[in-house]
Amino acid sequence: MLLIKESTRIPIIIAIMRVAINGVIIGGFINISLFRYSHNRVSEMVAV
């Protein structure tokens, strides 16, 4: 029973880790793009 539980638990943990890492990477890209976009808009407004 313990071996079966461990063998089923490990892939679930790996899948959760992958989802979490992908979420962090995607979130980081979104934050960077939003920051650059807002920064460009602010610099354009200041320049005008």
Contacts in CASP RR format, 6 or more apart in sequence:
PFRMAT RR
TARGET T0000
AUTHOR 0000-0000-0000
METHOD contacts of the structure
MODEL  1
MLLIKESTRIPIIIAIMRVAINGVIIGGFINISLFRYSHNRVSEMVAV
END
